[in-house]
Amino acid sequence: MAMQYVVKQIGECPECAGKGWIQNPQWLELGVKYPHGASYEQINEYFGFEQEVYRWPPEQLDCAECEAMGRIEREVSLLDALRELGFEEGK
């Protein structure tokens, strides 16, 4: 069996842009509904709370794509990595 060489490719997570977190989609939807800001009452109503119970969901969530690391690591073949860097086979 031929030997296969691999290298680790590390890059910024495209989902969270390297922050390790994303904006909670529920809060994004709330921002669309109330583009100029929402009152506590409107937020409670939106999340289904009756009174002044401020147990809202978090505004930020850990990025599932990179497991909150802000970067993606994967193994690629050495040959593919060299091609991506502009090296050509046989030259």
RATA-V17943 format. One line per field, one symbol per residue. ss: DSSP state (H for helix, E for strand, C for the rest). phi: phi as a letter, one per 40 degrees, with the letter a starting at -180 (. if undefined). Layout:
ss: ???
phi: ???
//
This chain:
ss: CCCCCEEEEEEECCCCCCCCEEECHHHHHHHHHCCCCCCHHHHHHHHCCCCCCCCCCCCEEECCCCCCCCEEEEEEEHHHHHHHCCCCCCC
phi: .ccbbbbcbbaccccbfgcgabccdccccccccbcbhbcdcccdcccgccbcbcbccccbbdcccbfgcgabbacbcdcccccccgcbcgb
//
